[in-house]
Amino acid sequence: MLDTRAVSQEAVTQPMEYLTEIKVRGYHADFYGHVNNARYLEFLEEDRWAHLESKIDLKKWASLGLVFLVVNINVNYRKAVAVDEVLQLSTKLYKVGNRSAILRQEIHLKRSGETAADALVTFVIQDQSGRAVALEGNLLKEIEKIGKPAESAGK
């Protein structure tokens, strides 16, 4: 697995592409009136899928027996989010290793631009045998459609 503790300044400052906006509803809130931590994971997943579907032919991957599989998520909760806030989410490729890669995701308050949460999401591409495949050749080119990584590990 890749070391997710090291975050390059370049990766943090690259412009983000927002594909997903979510209006926070009452059912997203917990007893304290703000978004429950588990909901952040759902919001992040929604944006990951939006990015993957917009840039990669996932049906083709499925026909080849390839599956996008999250193996680790590290979330930093930066600011409580209340009902009626509108969130903008972003996902970009952060680091690519030999058999795993990392996405950097952010959740921002649309009105103020403040960061509500950010996450590093480690994933692998699994084949029919259940093993992580090497991220090279055409598969690497497909993954890089999400964006060129800020860092390359082991390449």
TIVO-2410 file (N, C-alpha, C; in nm, 3 decimals):
# residues 155
REC num residu      c1      c2      c3 atome chaine
REC   1      M   0.083  -0.119   0.000     N      A
REC   1      M   0.000   0.000   0.000    CA      A
REC   1      M   0.088   0.125   0.000     C      A
REC   2      L   0.029   0.234  -0.039     N      A
REC   2      L   0.102   0.361  -0.044    CA      A
REC   2      L   0.091   0.433   0.088     C      A
REC   3      D   0.192   0.512   0.121     N      A
REC   3      D   0.191   0.594   0.240    CA      A
REC   3      D   0.102   0.714   0.215     C      A
REC   4      T  -0.011   0.723   0.286     N      A
REC   4      T  -0.106   0.831   0.262    CA      A
REC   4      T  -0.079   0.953   0.350     C      A
REC   5      R   0.026   0.948   0.430     N      A
REC   5      R   0.055   1.061   0.518    CA      A
REC   5      R   0.122   1.176   0.445     C      A
REC   6      A   0.197   1.147   0.341     N      A
REC   6      A   0.271   1.250   0.268    CA      A
REC   6      A   0.180   1.317   0.166     C      A
REC   7      V   0.158   1.445   0.182     N      A
REC   7      V   0.074   1.521   0.089    CA      A
REC   7      V   0.159   1.633   0.031     C      A
REC   8      S   0.179   1.629  -0.099     N      A
REC   8      S   0.260   1.732  -0.162    CA      A
REC   8      S   0.182   1.863  -0.170     C      A
REC   9      Q   0.252   1.974  -0.164     N      A
REC   9      Q   0.187   2.105  -0.176    CA      A
REC   9      Q   0.123   2.120  -0.312     C      A
REC  10      E   0.185   2.064  -0.416     N      A
REC  10      E   0.129   2.071  -0.552    CA      A
REC  10      E  -0.008   2.004  -0.557     C      A
REC  11      A  -0.022   1.889  -0.491     N      A
REC  11      A  -0.150   1.817  -0.493    CA      A
REC  11      A  -0.258   1.897  -0.421     C      A
REC  12      V  -0.220   1.968  -0.318     N      A
REC  12      V  -0.317   2.044  -0.242    CA      A
REC  12      V  -0.362   2.169  -0.317     C      A
REC  13      T  -0.272   2.230  -0.395     N      A
REC  13      T  -0.304   2.358  -0.457    CA      A
REC  13      T  -0.354   2.348  -0.600     C      A
REC  14      Q  -0.353   2.228  -0.661     N      A
REC  14      Q  -0.405   2.216  -0.797    CA      A
REC  14      Q  -0.553   2.251  -0.797     C      A
REC  15      P  -0.603   2.316  -0.903     N      A
REC  15      P  -0.745   2.351  -0.907    CA      A
REC  15      P  -0.832   2.225  -0.906     C      A
REC  16      M  -0.944   2.235  -0.836     N      A
REC  16      M  -1.034   2.122  -0.824    CA      A
REC  16      M  -1.146   2.135  -0.927     C      A
REC  17      E  -1.192   2.021  -0.976     N      A
REC  17      E  -1.304   2.016  -1.068    CA      A
REC  17      E  -1.424   1.966  -0.989     C      A
REC  18      Y  -1.529   2.046  -0.987     N      A
REC  18      Y  -1.649   2.009  -0.912    CA      A
REC  18      Y  -1.751   1.948  -1.007     C      A
REC  19      L  -1.781   1.820  -0.987     N      A
REC  19      L  -1.884   1.753  -1.066    CA      A
REC  19      L  -2.011   1.733  -0.984     C      A
REC  20      T  -1.998   1.738  -0.853     N      A
REC  20      T  -2.110   1.703  -0.766    CA      A
REC  20      T  -2.142   1.817  -0.671     C      A
REC  21      E  -2.269   1.854  -0.667     N      A
REC  21      E  -2.320   1.945  -0.564    CA      A
REC  21      E  -2.429   1.870  -0.488     C      A
REC  22      I  -2.425   1.885  -0.358     N      A
REC  22      I  -2.523   1.819  -0.272    CA      A
REC  22      I  -2.581   1.922  -0.177     C      A
REC  23      K  -2.713   1.931  -0.175     N      A
REC  23      K  -2.779   2.014  -0.075    CA      A
REC  23      K  -2.803   1.927   0.048     C      A
REC  24      V  -2.758   1.975   0.162     N      A
REC  24      V  -2.772   1.899   0.285    CA      A
REC  24      V  -2.917   1.906   0.331     C      A
REC  25      R  -2.976   1.792   0.348     N      A
REC  25      R  -3.116   1.777   0.390    CA      A
REC  25      R  -3.123   1.732   0.536     C      A
REC  26      G  -3.241   1.739   0.590     N      A
REC  26      G  -3.261   1.699   0.729    CA      A
REC  26      G  -3.218   1.556   0.757     C      A
REC  27      Y  -3.240   1.466   0.663     N      A
REC  27      Y  -3.204   1.326   0.687    CA      A
REC  27      Y  -3.053   1.302   0.685     C      A
REC  28      H  -2.974   1.400   0.641     N      A
REC  28      H  -2.829   1.390   0.647    CA      A
REC  28      H  -2.776   1.425   0.787     C      A
REC  29      A  -2.859   1.491   0.866     N      A
REC  29      A  -2.815   1.545   0.995    CA      A
REC  29      A  -2.830   1.443   1.107     C      A
REC  30      D  -2.746   1.459   1.207     N      A
REC  30      D  -2.755   1.374   1.326    CA      A
REC  30      D  -2.826   1.449   1.438     C      A
REC  31      F  -2.824   1.396   1.557     N      A
REC  31      F  -2.890   1.453   1.675    CA      A
REC  31      F  -2.846   1.597   1.701     C      A
REC  32      Y  -2.723   1.630   1.664     N      A
REC  32      Y  -2.668   1.763   1.691    CA      A
REC  32      Y  -2.699   1.865   1.581     C      A
REC  33      G  -2.769   1.821   1.476     N      A
REC  33      G  -2.810   1.913   1.371    CA      A
REC  33      G  -2.709   1.936   1.261     C      A
REC  34      H  -2.601   1.857   1.259     N      A
REC  34      H  -2.505   1.870   1.149    CA      A
REC  34      H  -2.485   1.735   1.083     C      A
REC  35      V  -2.418   1.736   0.968     N      A
REC  35      V  -2.399   1.615   0.890    CA      A
REC  35      V  -2.324   1.510   0.973     C      A
REC  36      N  -2.381   1.392   0.974     N      A
REC  36      N  -2.320   1.279   1.044    CA      A
REC  36      N  -2.195   1.235   0.969     C      A
REC  37      N  -2.093   1.190   1.042     N      A
REC  37      N  -1.966   1.153   0.979    CA      A
REC  37      N  -1.983   1.045   0.872     C      A
REC  38      A  -2.075   0.953   0.891     N      A
REC  38      A  -2.096   0.848   0.791    CA      A
REC  38      A  -2.149   0.904   0.659     C      A
REC  39      R  -2.225   1.013   0.666     N      A
REC  39      R  -2.278   1.075   0.544    CA      A
REC  39      R  -2.167   1.133   0.458     C      A
REC  40      Y  -2.060   1.184   0.521     N      A
REC  40      Y  -1.948   1.236   0.444    CA      A
REC  40      Y  -1.894   1.127   0.351     C      A
REC  41      L  -1.887   1.003   0.401     N      A
REC  41      L  -1.838   0.892   0.319    CA      A
REC  41      L  -1.930   0.870   0.199     C      A
REC  42      E  -2.061   0.881   0.220     N      A
REC  42      E  -2.156   0.868   0.108    CA      A
REC  42      E  -2.139   0.982   0.008     C      A
REC  43      F  -2.120   1.103   0.057     N      A
REC  43      F  -2.099   1.217  -0.033    CA      A
REC  43      F  -1.973   1.196  -0.116     C      A
REC  44      L  -1.866   1.153  -0.051     N      A
REC  44      L  -1.740   1.129  -0.122    CA      A
REC  44      L  -1.757   1.019  -0.227     C      A
REC  45      E  -1.830   0.914  -0.192     N      A
REC  45      E  -1.854   0.806  -0.288    CA      A
REC  45      E  -1.932   0.855  -0.408     C      A
REC  46      E  -2.030   0.939  -0.385     N      A
REC  46      E  -2.110   0.994  -0.496    CA      A
REC  46      E  -2.019   1.067  -0.595     C      A
REC  47      D  -1.928   1.146  -0.544     N      A
REC  47      D  -1.840   1.221  -0.634    CA      A
REC  47      D  -1.737   1.130  -0.701     C      A
REC  48      R  -1.687   1.029  -0.629     N      A
REC  48      R  -1.595   0.934  -0.695    CA      A
REC  48      R  -1.662   0.870  -0.815     C      A
REC  49      W  -1.787   0.825  -0.798     N      A
REC  49      W  -1.857   0.761  -0.909    CA      A
REC  49      W  -1.884   0.860  -1.021     C      A
REC  50      A  -1.917   0.983  -0.988     N      A
REC  50      A  -1.939   1.085  -1.092    CA      A
REC  50      A  -1.813   1.101  -1.176     C      A
REC  51      H  -1.698   1.108  -1.111     N      A
REC  51      H  -1.572   1.123  -1.184    CA      A
REC  51      H  -1.539   0.999  -1.266     C      A
REC  52      L  -1.553   0.883  -1.204     N      A
REC  52      L  -1.521   0.759  -1.276    CA      A
REC  52      L  -1.611   0.742  -1.398     C      A
REC  53      E  -1.741   0.759  -1.379     N      A
REC  53      E  -1.835   0.742  -1.490    CA      A
REC  53      E  -1.816   0.845  -1.600     C      A
REC  54      S  -1.770   0.964  -1.566     N      A
REC  54      S  -1.753   1.068  -1.667    CA      A
REC  54      S  -1.624   1.052  -1.747     C      A
REC  55      K  -1.531   0.970  -1.698     N      A
REC  55      K  -1.400   0.964  -1.762    CA      A
REC  55      K  -1.355   0.824  -1.803     C      A
REC  56      I  -1.416   0.721  -1.745     N      A
REC  56      I  -1.372   0.583  -1.770    CA      A
REC  56      I  -1.492   0.500  -1.812     C      A
REC  57      D  -1.472   0.411  -1.907     N      A
REC  57      D  -1.578   0.321  -1.952    CA      A
REC  57      D  -1.585   0.202  -1.854     C      A
REC  58      L  -1.662   0.218  -1.746     N      A
REC  58      L  -1.669   0.116  -1.642    CA      A
REC  58      L  -1.738  -0.012  -1.691     C      A
REC  59      K  -1.827   0.001  -1.790     N      A
REC  59      K  -1.889  -0.119  -1.846    CA      A
REC  59      K  -1.785  -0.204  -1.919     C      A
REC  60      K  -1.693  -0.136  -1.987     N      A
REC  60      K  -1.584  -0.208  -2.054    CA      A
REC  60      K  -1.497  -0.278  -1.950     C      A
REC  61      W  -1.466  -0.207  -1.841     N      A
REC  61      W  -1.387  -0.268  -1.734    CA      A
REC  61      W  -1.458  -0.393  -1.682     C      A
REC  62      A  -1.588  -0.381  -1.658     N      A
REC  62      A  -1.665  -0.495  -1.606    CA      A
REC  62      A  -1.659  -0.612  -1.704     C      A
REC  63      S  -1.668  -0.584  -1.834     N      A
REC  63      S  -1.662  -0.692  -1.934    CA      A
REC  63      S  -1.525  -0.760  -1.935     C      A
REC  64      L  -1.423  -0.688  -1.889     N      A
REC  64      L  -1.288  -0.744  -1.879    CA      A
REC  64      L  -1.261  -0.806  -1.742     C      A
REC  65      G  -1.364  -0.802  -1.655     N      A
REC  65      G  -1.349  -0.859  -1.521    CA      A
REC  65      G  -1.274  -0.770  -1.425     C      A
REC  66      L  -1.268  -0.641  -1.455     N      A
REC  66      L  -1.196  -0.545  -1.369    CA      A
REC  66      L  -1.295  -0.468  -1.282     C      A
REC  67      V  -1.256  -0.449  -1.156     N      A
REC  67      V  -1.341  -0.381  -1.059    CA      A
REC  67      V  -1.259  -0.275  -0.986     C      A
REC  68      F  -1.315  -0.155  -0.973     N      A
REC  68      F  -1.257  -0.047  -0.892    CA      A
REC  68      F  -1.293  -0.077  -0.747     C      A
REC  69      L  -1.194  -0.088  -0.659     N      A
REC  69      L  -1.219  -0.130  -0.521    CA      A
REC  69      L  -1.144  -0.039  -0.424     C      A
REC  70      V  -1.219   0.028  -0.337     N      A
REC  70      V  -1.158   0.111  -0.233    CA      A
REC  70      V  -1.106   0.018  -0.123     C      A
REC  71      V  -0.980   0.042  -0.083     N      A
REC  71      V  -0.920  -0.041   0.022    CA      A
REC  71      V  -0.886   0.038   0.148     C      A
REC  72      N  -0.889   0.171   0.140     N      A
REC  72      N  -0.861   0.252   0.259    CA      A
REC  72      N  -0.912   0.394   0.236     C      A
REC  73      I  -0.969   0.453   0.340     N      A
REC  73      I  -1.011   0.593   0.335    CA      A
REC  73      I  -0.965   0.661   0.464     C      A
REC  74      N  -0.898   0.773   0.447     N      A
REC  74      N  -0.859   0.857   0.560    CA      A
REC  74      N  -0.928   0.992   0.542     C      A
REC  75      V  -1.020   1.024   0.635     N      A
REC  75      V  -1.099   1.146   0.624    CA      A
REC  75      V  -1.059   1.243   0.735     C      A
REC  76      N  -1.042   1.368   0.697     N      A
REC  76      N  -1.023   1.477   0.793    CA      A
REC  76      N  -1.150   1.560   0.793     C      A
REC  77      Y  -1.218   1.564   0.907     N      A
REC  77      Y  -1.339   1.644   0.922    CA      A
REC  77      Y  -1.296   1.781   0.969     C      A
REC  78      R  -1.315   1.883   0.885     N      A
REC  78      R  -1.261   2.017   0.912    CA      A
REC  78      R  -1.364   2.114   0.968     C      A
REC  79      K  -1.490   2.098   0.929     N      A
REC  79      K  -1.593   2.195   0.968    CA      A
REC  79      K  -1.728   2.126   0.971     C      A
REC  80      A  -1.804   2.155   1.076     N      A
REC  80      A  -1.940   2.100   1.084    CA      A
REC  80      A  -2.025   2.162   0.973     C      A
REC  81      V  -2.113   2.081   0.915     N      A
REC  81      V  -2.200   2.125   0.806    CA      A
REC  81      V  -2.344   2.112   0.851     C      A
REC  82      A  -2.420   2.221   0.837     N      A
REC  82      A  -2.559   2.226   0.882    CA      A
REC  82      A  -2.656   2.198   0.767     C      A
REC  83      V  -2.778   2.168   0.804     N      A
REC  83      V  -2.886   2.148   0.707    CA      A
REC  83      V  -2.901   2.275   0.624     C      A
REC  84      D  -2.933   2.260   0.497     N      A
REC  84      D  -2.953   2.364   0.397    CA      A
REC  84      D  -2.824   2.416   0.335     C      A
REC  85      E  -2.708   2.375   0.384     N      A
REC  85      E  -2.583   2.411   0.316    CA      A
REC  85      E  -2.577   2.339   0.182     C      A
REC  86      V  -2.510   2.400   0.085     N      A
REC  86      V  -2.484   2.334  -0.042    CA      A
REC  86      V  -2.335   2.303  -0.046     C      A
REC  87      L  -2.304   2.178  -0.078     N      A
REC  87      L  -2.166   2.132  -0.080    CA      A
REC  87      L  -2.120   2.110  -0.223     C      A
REC  88      Q  -1.995   2.141  -0.248     N      A
REC  88      Q  -1.931   2.109  -0.375    CA      A
REC  88      Q  -1.821   2.008  -0.345     C      A
REC  89      L  -1.819   1.902  -0.425     N      A
REC  89      L  -1.722   1.796  -0.403    CA      A
REC  89      L  -1.628   1.785  -0.520     C      A
REC  90      S  -1.506   1.745  -0.491     N      A
REC  90      S  -1.406   1.730  -0.597    CA      A
REC  90      S  -1.325   1.604  -0.572     C      A
REC  91      T  -1.279   1.548  -0.681     N      A
REC  91      T  -1.196   1.427  -0.678    CA      A
REC  91      T  -1.086   1.443  -0.781     C      A
REC  92      K  -0.964   1.409  -0.741     N      A
REC  92      K  -0.855   1.409  -0.838    CA      A
REC  92      K  -0.757   1.299  -0.802     C      A
REC  93      L  -0.685   1.255  -0.903     N      A
REC  93      L  -0.583   1.154  -0.884    CA      A
REC  93      L  -0.466   1.218  -0.813     C      A
REC  94      Y  -0.423   1.156  -0.704     N      A
REC  94      Y  -0.318   1.214  -0.621    CA      A
REC  94      Y  -0.184   1.141  -0.637     C      A
REC  95      K  -0.190   1.006  -0.633     N      A
REC  95      K  -0.067   0.929  -0.638    CA      A
REC  95      K  -0.095   0.793  -0.701     C      A
REC  96      V  -0.001   0.745  -0.780     N      A
REC  96      V  -0.013   0.613  -0.842    CA      A
REC  96      V   0.107   0.529  -0.802     C      A
REC  97      G   0.080   0.410  -0.754     N      A
REC  97      G   0.184   0.314  -0.720    CA      A
REC  97      G   0.180   0.198  -0.819     C      A
REC  98      N   0.243   0.089  -0.783     N      A
REC  98      N   0.247  -0.027  -0.872    CA      A
REC  98      N   0.113  -0.099  -0.883     C      A
REC  99      R   0.043  -0.115  -0.770     N      A
REC  99      R  -0.084  -0.189  -0.769    CA      A
REC  99      R  -0.196  -0.113  -0.699     C      A
REC 100      S  -0.167   0.004  -0.649     N      A
REC 100      S  -0.271   0.085  -0.586    CA      A
REC 100      S  -0.248   0.231  -0.621     C      A
REC 101      A  -0.352   0.309  -0.603     N      A
REC 101      A  -0.343   0.453  -0.630    CA      A
REC 101      A  -0.427   0.525  -0.526     C      A
REC 102      I  -0.408   0.655  -0.518     N      A
REC 102      I  -0.479   0.736  -0.420    CA      A
REC 102      I  -0.550   0.851  -0.489     C      A
REC 103      L  -0.675   0.871  -0.451     N      A
REC 103      L  -0.753   0.987  -0.493    CA      A
REC 103      L  -0.754   1.085  -0.377     C      A
REC 104      R  -0.748   1.214  -0.410     N      A
REC 104      R  -0.769   1.318  -0.308    CA      A
REC 104      R  -0.907   1.375  -0.333     C      A
REC 105      Q  -0.989   1.374  -0.229     N      A
REC 105      Q  -1.125   1.428  -0.241    CA      A
REC 105      Q  -1.144   1.539  -0.139     C      A
REC 106      E  -1.224   1.638  -0.178     N      A
REC 106      E  -1.254   1.749  -0.089    CA      A
REC 106      E  -1.402   1.781  -0.095     C      A
REC 107      I  -1.453   1.826   0.019     N      A
REC 107      I  -1.590   1.875   0.030    CA      A
REC 107      I  -1.581   2.020   0.076     C      A
REC 108      H  -1.638   2.110  -0.005     N      A
REC 108      H  -1.636   2.254   0.026    CA      A
REC 108      H  -1.777   2.307   0.043     C      A
REC 109      L  -1.790   2.406   0.131     N      A
REC 109      L  -1.915   2.479   0.142    CA      A
REC 109      L  -1.922   2.574   0.023     C      A
REC 110      K  -2.026   2.562  -0.056     N      A
REC 110      K  -2.036   2.643  -0.178    CA      A
REC 110      K  -2.037   2.792  -0.147     C      A
REC 111      R  -2.109   2.831  -0.046     N      A
REC 111      R  -2.126   2.973  -0.014    CA      A
REC 111      R  -1.995   3.039   0.027     C      A
REC 112      S  -1.918   2.974   0.114     N      A
REC 112      S  -1.797   3.036   0.167    CA      A
REC 112      S  -1.668   2.982   0.107     C      A
REC 113      G  -1.676   2.864   0.044     N      A
REC 113      G  -1.556   2.802  -0.009    CA      A
REC 113      G  -1.474   2.727   0.096     C      A
REC 114      E  -1.519   2.732   0.221     N      A
REC 114      E  -1.446   2.664   0.328    CA      A
REC 114      E  -1.445   2.513   0.306     C      A
REC 115      T  -1.337   2.451   0.348     N      A
REC 115      T  -1.327   2.305   0.338    CA      A
REC 115      T  -1.396   2.243   0.458     C      A
REC 116      A  -1.496   2.159   0.431     N      A
REC 116      A  -1.566   2.087   0.537    CA      A
REC 116      A  -1.497   1.955   0.568     C      A
REC 117      A  -1.440   1.892   0.466     N      A
REC 117      A  -1.369   1.765   0.485    CA      A
REC 117      A  -1.280   1.740   0.365     C      A
REC 118      D  -1.174   1.663   0.388     N      A
REC 118      D  -1.092   1.615   0.278    CA      A
REC 118      D  -1.053   1.472   0.310     C      A
REC 119      A  -1.023   1.397   0.206     N      A
REC 119      A  -0.993   1.256   0.225    CA      A
REC 119      A  -0.890   1.208   0.124     C      A
REC 120      L  -0.813   1.111   0.165     N      A
REC 120      L  -0.726   1.036   0.076    CA      A
REC 120      L  -0.785   0.896   0.067     C      A
REC 121      V  -0.817   0.855  -0.055     N      A
REC 121      V  -0.886   0.729  -0.080    CA      A
REC 121      V  -0.795   0.639  -0.162     C      A
REC 122      T  -0.750   0.531  -0.100     N      A
REC 122      T  -0.664   0.435  -0.169    CA      A
REC 122      T  -0.751   0.330  -0.237     C      A
REC 123      F  -0.719   0.302  -0.364     N      A
REC 123      F  -0.796   0.202  -0.437    CA      A
REC 123      F  -0.704   0.110  -0.516     C      A
REC 124      V  -0.759  -0.004  -0.552     N      A
REC 124      V  -0.693  -0.097  -0.642    CA      A
REC 124      V  -0.792  -0.131  -0.753     C      A
REC 125      I  -0.740  -0.186  -0.860     N      A
REC 125      I  -0.823  -0.245  -0.964    CA      A
REC 125      I  -0.805  -0.395  -0.950     C      A
REC 126      Q  -0.915  -0.461  -0.923     N      A
REC 126      Q  -0.913  -0.605  -0.896    CA      A
REC 126      Q  -0.958  -0.681  -1.020     C      A
REC 127      D  -0.892  -0.794  -1.047     N      A
REC 127      D  -0.932  -0.877  -1.159    CA      A
REC 127      D  -1.024  -0.990  -1.111     C      A
REC 128      Q  -1.060  -1.080  -1.200     N      A
REC 128      Q  -1.154  -1.188  -1.168    CA      A
REC 128      Q  -1.101  -1.283  -1.061     C      A
REC 129      S  -0.970  -1.290  -1.047     N      A
REC 129      S  -0.912  -1.379  -0.945    CA      A
REC 129      S  -0.919  -1.316  -0.806     C      A
REC 130      G  -0.956  -1.188  -0.801     N      A
REC 130      G  -0.963  -1.118  -0.673    CA      A
REC 130      G  -0.834  -1.050  -0.633     C      A
REC 131      R  -0.740  -1.045  -0.724     N      A
REC 131      R  -0.611  -0.983  -0.696    CA      A
REC 131      R  -0.602  -0.845  -0.758     C      A
REC 132      A  -0.526  -0.759  -0.692     N      A
REC 132      A  -0.500  -0.625  -0.746    CA      A
REC 132      A  -0.406  -0.639  -0.865     C      A
REC 133      V  -0.442  -0.575  -0.976     N      A
REC 133      V  -0.360  -0.583  -1.097    CA      A
REC 133      V  -0.259  -0.468  -1.099     C      A
REC 134      A  -0.155  -0.485  -1.176     N      A
REC 134      A  -0.054  -0.380  -1.191    CA      A
REC 134      A  -0.116  -0.262  -1.265     C      A
REC 135      L  -0.086  -0.142  -1.217     N      A
REC 135      L  -0.137  -0.020  -1.279    CA      A
REC 135      L  -0.033   0.027  -1.380     C      A
REC 136      E  -0.045  -0.027  -1.500     N      A
REC 136      E   0.051   0.003  -1.606    CA      A
REC 136      E  -0.018  -0.004  -1.741     C      A
REC 137      G   0.050   0.041  -1.843     N      A
REC 137      G  -0.001   0.032  -1.979    CA      A
REC 137      G  -0.135   0.102  -1.997     C      A
REC 138      N  -0.225   0.034  -2.070     N      A
REC 138      N  -0.356   0.093  -2.100    CA      A
REC 138      N  -0.438   0.118  -1.974     C      A
REC 139      L  -0.424   0.032  -1.875     N      A
REC 139      L  -0.499   0.052  -1.751    CA      A
REC 139      L  -0.454   0.181  -1.682     C      A
REC 140      L  -0.326   0.205  -1.679     N      A
REC 140      L  -0.276   0.330  -1.621    CA      A
REC 140      L  -0.327   0.451  -1.700     C      A
REC 141      K  -0.327   0.441  -1.831     N      A
REC 141      K  -0.379   0.551  -1.914    CA      A
REC 141      K  -0.526   0.578  -1.881     C      A
REC 142      E  -0.603   0.473  -1.860     N      A
REC 142      E  -0.744   0.490  -1.823    CA      A
REC 142      E  -0.756   0.563  -1.690     C      A
REC 143      I  -0.679   0.519  -1.591     N      A
REC 143      I  -0.685   0.580  -1.458    CA      A
REC 143      I  -0.641   0.725  -1.465     C      A
REC 144      E  -0.543   0.756  -1.547     N      A
REC 144      E  -0.494   0.894  -1.557    CA      A
REC 144      E  -0.594   0.987  -1.625     C      A
REC 145      K  -0.703   0.932  -1.680     N      A
REC 145      K  -0.809   1.018  -1.732    CA      A
REC 145      K  -0.874   1.098  -1.620     C      A
REC 146      I  -0.863   1.048  -1.497     N      A
REC 146      I  -0.914   1.121  -1.381    CA      A
REC 146      I  -0.829   1.246  -1.359     C      A
REC 147      G  -0.706   1.244  -1.407     N      A
REC 147      G  -0.614   1.355  -1.393    CA      A
REC 147      G  -0.475   1.302  -1.368     C      A
REC 148      K  -0.376   1.372  -1.413     N      A
REC 148      K  -0.239   1.328  -1.389    CA      A
REC 148      K  -0.212   1.335  -1.239     C      A
REC 149      P  -0.146   1.232  -1.185     N      A
REC 149      P  -0.121   1.233  -1.041    CA      A
REC 149      P  -0.020   1.341  -1.003     C      A
REC 150      A  -0.039   1.393  -0.883     N      A
REC 150      A   0.056   1.490  -0.829    CA      A
REC 150      A   0.188   1.422  -0.796     C      A
REC 151      E   0.181   1.292  -0.764     N      A
REC 151      E   0.301   1.216  -0.728    CA      A
REC 151      E   0.295   1.081  -0.796     C      A
REC 152      S   0.410   1.025  -0.825     N      A
REC 152      S   0.419   0.886  -0.870    CA      A
REC 152      S   0.504   0.812  -0.770     C      A
REC 153      A   0.457   0.697  -0.729     N      A
REC 153      A   0.531   0.615  -0.633    CA      A
REC 153      A   0.571   0.486  -0.700     C      A
REC 154      G   0.693   0.450  -0.690     N      A
REC 154      G   0.738   0.322  -0.741    CA      A
REC 154      G   0.739   0.313  -0.892     C      A
REC 155      K   0.736   0.422  -0.964     N      A
REC 155      K   0.736   0.419  -1.111    CA      A
REC 155      K   0.868   0.466  -1.164     C      A
***
